[in-house]
Amino acid sequence: MARSTSQDNPTSAAQGSTAPPLSPPSEPHSIGSLTAETVNTTAVFLQWEQPEEYQSTYWYQVQTSGCLTPPQASNTTIENITLTDLTPGTNCIFTVSVITEDGVEGEAKSISKYTKPETVQPNISNNQSNDTITVSWEAPAGNVESYEVLLRSRNGNQTRDGPGGGNQTFTFRNLSAGTIYNATVITRSGPFNETSEESTTATYPNPPESITRTDEATNLISIEWTPAFFMTDADDFSYSVTISNHSNVSK
């Protein structure tokens, strides 16, 4: 009994053969070292090394998340980019990958970087008090992780710390009467500390104590008084004396 082989039946052999499968497009190499530098409150500069075997038909895709809602993608053909319109005081995550002309994406590299927080404009008030100062401000744009308030005077410095978010009010009590105070507010996010402009006011002075008439004549009156309490450490001050009768007032 005869046996059929490919030599005996070439047509049958040709019909049974199949073409080898096509190889998928090769994935591009990932970028080299990736660095990020904060520019200001809303911008970050990224730079990276060109990967091996990079082709002129490739491009880079940069994904930004954490400080944009929703996350956004940007494309570039050079090895750096400045991302703008970011949220102040937030931790941004940047992911860079290589895309081929066939749409094949290589392995991505990521880096995170904070934007700087915005500063605030503090309002300072003595509340018509001789021992209390209030410092307040409106929340700035973006995010602030924490605040520090610094109150300075010739008698020394005091600080208060608090979490970020919303409008803020800090009250300093048991201060010295008749003293000038300067307030600044530091906004903190990540590694950044941004200091506000300085605001100034003074506590009210204490009044003098008992007044005594010591001498008088036809056109002369002498008086003396006990110095105001707790004013020895006050800033420069003076007394104003007013003498009045039924017809006129003099100072």
SULZISUL-V411325 format. One record per pair of residues at least 24 apart in sequence whose C-alpha atoms are under 8 Angstrom apart, sorted by the first residue. I is the first residue (numbers start at 1). GAP is how many residues later the second one is. Records with the same first field share a line. If there is no record, write none. Layout:
# SULZISUL-V411325
I: GAP ; GAP
This chain:
# SULZISUL-V411325
25: 77 ; 79
26: 78
27: 77 ; 78 ; 79
28: 25 ; 26 ; 70 ; 71 ; 72 ; 76 ; 77 ; 78 ; 79
29: 24 ; 25 ; 69 ; 77 ; 78
30: 67 ; 68 ; 76 ; 77 ; 78 ; 79
31: 65 ; 66 ; 67 ; 77 ; 78
34: 75 ; 76 ; 77
35: 76
36: 75 ; 76 ; 77
37: 76
38: 75 ; 76 ; 77 ; 78
39: 76
40: 75 ; 76
41: 45 ; 46 ; 47 ; 48 ; 74 ; 75 ; 76 ; 77
42: 42 ; 43 ; 44 ; 45 ; 46 ; 73 ; 74
43: 39 ; 40 ; 41 ; 42 ; 43 ; 72
44: 38 ; 39 ; 40 ; 69 ; 71
45: 35 ; 36 ; 37 ; 38
46: 34 ; 35 ; 36 ; 37
47: 32 ; 33 ; 34
48: 31 ; 32
49: 30
50: 29
57: 43 ; 44
58: 40 ; 41 ; 42 ; 43
59: 39 ; 40 ; 41
60: 36 ; 37 ; 38 ; 39
61: 35 ; 36 ; 37 ; 38
62: 32 ; 33 ; 34 ; 35
63: 30 ; 31 ; 32 ; 33
64: 28 ; 29 ; 30 ; 31
65: 27 ; 28 ; 29
66: 24 ; 25 ; 26 ; 27
67: 24 ; 25 ; 26
86: 29
87: 28 ; 55 ; 56
88: 27 ; 28 ; 29 ; 30 ; 53 ; 54 ; 55
89: 25 ; 26 ; 27 ; 28 ; 29 ; 53 ; 54 ; 55 ; 56 ; 99 ; 100 ; 101
90: 24 ; 25 ; 26 ; 27 ; 52 ; 53 ; 54 ; 99 ; 100
91: 24 ; 99
114: 75 ; 76 ; 77
116: 73 ; 76 ; 77 ; 78
117: 25 ; 26 ; 27 ; 70 ; 71 ; 72 ; 75 ; 76 ; 77
118: 24 ; 26 ; 69 ; 76
119: 66 ; 67 ; 68 ; 75 ; 76 ; 77
120: 65 ; 67 ; 76
121: 75 ; 76
122: 61 ; 62 ; 63 ; 74 ; 75 ; 76 ; 77
123: 76
124: 59 ; 75 ; 76 ; 77
125: 76
126: 75 ; 76 ; 77 ; 78
128: 75 ; 76
129: 74 ; 75
130: 45 ; 46 ; 47 ; 48 ; 73 ; 74 ; 75 ; 76
131: 42 ; 43 ; 44 ; 45 ; 46 ; 72 ; 73
132: 39 ; 40 ; 41 ; 42 ; 43 ; 71
133: 38 ; 39 ; 40 ; 42 ; 70
134: 35 ; 36 ; 37 ; 38
135: 34 ; 35 ; 36 ; 48
136: 31 ; 32 ; 33 ; 34
137: 30 ; 31 ; 32
138: 28 ; 29 ; 30
139: 26 ; 27 ; 28 ; 29
143: 46
144: 43 ; 44 ; 45
145: 42 ; 43 ; 44 ; 45
146: 41 ; 42 ; 43
147: 38 ; 39 ; 40 ; 41
148: 37 ; 38 ; 39 ; 40
149: 34 ; 35 ; 36 ; 37
150: 33 ; 34 ; 35
151: 30 ; 31 ; 32 ; 33
152: 29 ; 30 ; 31
153: 26 ; 27 ; 28 ; 29
154: 25 ; 26 ; 81
155: 78
175: 28
176: 27 ; 54 ; 55 ; 57 ; 58
177: 26 ; 27 ; 28 ; 29 ; 53 ; 54 ; 57
178: 24 ; 25 ; 26 ; 27 ; 28 ; 53 ; 56 ; 57 ; 59
179: 24 ; 25 ; 26 ; 54 ; 55 ; 56
180: 55
205: 26
206: 24 ; 25
